[in-house]
Amino acid sequence: MSNIVAIVGRPNVGKSTFFNRMLGMRKAIVDDVSGVTRDRQYGSTYWNGQQFMVVDTGGFIGDSDDEFAAAIRDQIQIAIGEAQVVIFMVDVATGVTDLDEQVAEMLHRAKKDILLVVNKVDNAARHLDSHEFWSLGFDKMFPISSNSGSGTGDLLDEVVRLLPQNELIEEDLPKFVIVGRPNAGKSSFTNALLETDRSIVTDIAGTTRDSVHAKYSKFDKEFVLIDTAGLRKKKNVSEDLEFYSVMRAIRSLEDADVCIIMLDATKGIEGQDLNIFRLAIKNNKGVVLLVNKWDLVENKETNTAKDFEDKIRERIAPFDDVPIVFISVLEKQRIYKAIEVALDVFENRSTRISTSKLNEFVQEIVSAHPPPPHRGHFISIKYATQIHTPYPAFALFSNYPKHIKEPYKNYLENRFREQWNFTGSPVVFFFRQK
């Protein structure tokens, strides 16, 4: 599970420019996702072989009358709490300000590894001016220029040196992560599975603060459960909980094979759930949707499970080949069915197809419905092979790969899903030059 590096500071010191540079330095970026609250940004990158997640927080504006001030301040506190390393960015052009001192005071209380980064140092005079920031009381200071990249290499070397090395779970078992909004029943579901009989649970060394990796072994089923523990303990307003849950989900998703998203039947599928759903799809993870508290829904005669399911599939379109299971954690109804479905999705995601069968099928569906021509040129798909990835991914070789349009890709995916059971798993196609 990736470590977190948080970037904090007052507005207009260059945090976002530095964030974008960090994510643009390497092509192997896992993802770049806009947060739901105040347009916070998350991204994953690596340096010197170490992968980590970067969080760009809002500009600290102190106790301002601005209506967003309190929310931004709380989010910064959450990001600091989650991070292994904090980059405190200041601006050499303006010197030390009252807001810088307030942020410094907050960070001194945090007891974290803090790197003071003086931005916009792009000449010798400004390099001298940067020394006034030693007054903020931090041991490590790095003069940089986010625009040109000057000094960022030394900074990132130190970031990676401070990050704990990620531990790996050696066992080759399915890994499920349970995520969901506050009070959806995620923790109760986890406890119902893990606390039934403590003898069936084996703790595995966790790689992040207050997350839980547990091995489940019962009823001839074995898997590793990754719980984003601590979400229920936060007492901030719901927007801050949403911010926190996205950070936890991003970190946990990287380890998981299948993402189990817990929905509250009394609220339906909400924006935060959709964010996590799309994040799982972008990372090519398997997905199961659990609708909890179905026993609390009134007027089931007019609001049937089928109606509820149709509404969910409408919201998650176009990828709606996802299992939806209605459960009640309180009554322990269908919670083991939910795990069976998650194991099925894991198997679907792991499906391997022989090259001969794959090519026979591809030629059949391409002959039945060939790709539309491009500027009078006939487009052919001559050969296909499955790529060795943890999820279903296929390379299709064509004479004009760049001109195969999205509708035709959708056609191929639909035919593949009819032929093989990929329910709950994204299917990825790469079109290459023949």
Secondary structure as GFF3:
##gff-version 3
##sequence-region A 1 434
A	DSSP	beta_strand	3	8	.	.	.	ID=ss1
A	DSSP	alpha_helix	15	24	.	.	.	ID=ss2
A	DSSP	beta_strand	32	34	.	.	.	ID=ss3
A	DSSP	beta_strand	41	47	.	.	.	ID=ss4
A	DSSP	beta_strand	50	56	.	.	.	ID=ss5
A	DSSP	alpha_helix	69	82	.	.	.	ID=ss6
A	DSSP	beta_strand	85	91	.	.	.	ID=ss7
A	DSSP	alpha_helix	98	110	.	.	.	ID=ss8
A	DSSP	beta_strand	113	119	.	.	.	ID=ss9
A	DSSP	alpha_helix	124	129	.	.	.	ID=ss10
A	DSSP	three_ten_helix	130	136	.	.	.	ID=ss11
A	DSSP	beta_strand	141	143	.	.	.	ID=ss12
A	DSSP	alpha_helix	152	162	.	.	.	ID=ss13
A	DSSP	beta_strand	175	180	.	.	.	ID=ss14
A	DSSP	alpha_helix	186	194	.	.	.	ID=ss15
A	DSSP	three_ten_helix	198	200	.	.	.	ID=ss16
A	DSSP	beta_strand	201	204	.	.	.	ID=ss17
A	DSSP	beta_strand	212	218	.	.	.	ID=ss18
A	DSSP	beta_strand	221	227	.	.	.	ID=ss19
A	DSSP	three_ten_helix	231	233	.	.	.	ID=ss20
A	DSSP	alpha_helix	238	255	.	.	.	ID=ss21
A	DSSP	beta_strand	258	264	.	.	.	ID=ss22
A	DSSP	alpha_helix	271	282	.	.	.	ID=ss23
A	DSSP	beta_strand	286	292	.	.	.	ID=ss24
A	DSSP	three_ten_helix	294	296	.	.	.	ID=ss25
A	DSSP	alpha_helix	305	316	.	.	.	ID=ss26
A	DSSP	beta_strand	324	326	.	.	.	ID=ss27
A	DSSP	alpha_helix	335	349	.	.	.	ID=ss28
A	DSSP	alpha_helix	355	368	.	.	.	ID=ss29
A	DSSP	beta_strand	381	386	.	.	.	ID=ss30
A	DSSP	beta_strand	393	398	.	.	.	ID=ss31
A	DSSP	three_ten_helix	401	403	.	.	.	ID=ss32
A	DSSP	alpha_helix	406	419	.	.	.	ID=ss33
A	DSSP	beta_strand	428	433	.	.	.	ID=ss34
###
